[in-house]
Amino acid sequence: MGFPDAETEAVRSLDDLRWFVAQAALGGKDVVLSARPGAGAAVRSYRLPLSSIDAR
């Protein structure tokens, strides 16, 4: 998880991910999630355009 054009960090728990996404939404920042669907598979990145929603 991380922000666009920034280094990502590993998700330690679902609570950490939920908190990170909630804080980004409240701050109007997009989030990038990266996942590896299986062993040996390429990493896929997903951008959550949270800056385009009004979360306040």
Secondary structure, 3 states (H helix, E strand, C coil): CECCCCCCCCCCCHHHHHHHHHHHHHHCCCEEEEECCCCCCCCEEEEECHHHCCCC
